[in-house]
Amino acid sequence: RGSNKVLSPKQNGEVVPLEVVYEDDHVGVVVKPQGISTTGRRSLQAYLPYALKPTRAPPEESKGAIAKPRPCHRLDKATGGLVVCAKTFAAMQRLCEDFAKRNMQKEYVALVHGRPEAEGTFDGPVPGQDGKMKASLTHYKRGRTWPLKAKSEAAAEAAEAAEGQGNGNGNGKEGEEEERD
């Protein structure tokens, strides 16, 4: 089906856009926005029937259609990303088994401050949604990095760029740098 933005029912007065990145008669893959739960009343699962087409898979192949598409895994409410959803019982069974047996893996991208080692492991407790600490094991590989410029270096570059043109800060004090935190 390609990448389509689908507007789903309103959540707290706002329209929740769902992007479908893949869909066939058994599964759909949608982008879950940050800030909504995967399951529950006002969740990704509640919006899936508006974003995914009903299955046309034959019953002998699909073991029957699921009344409403269901996510086969979850992402935390604060995490946005791709979620694989089942439209048939056969797909639901197989995908859930594969996630449970770790035949499929989720991959995350994070923006961090500092420069971690090229690869490593974080092994320690993290706070859960209920506030209790729970075990966590994360293997990582450092991806792309960007150098951070010191404030004085950035200010010098800005002054060079503004030289002869005013500083562009709109305060009417040409040549003076606007004070910022």
Disulfide bonds with the S-S distance in Angstrom:
none
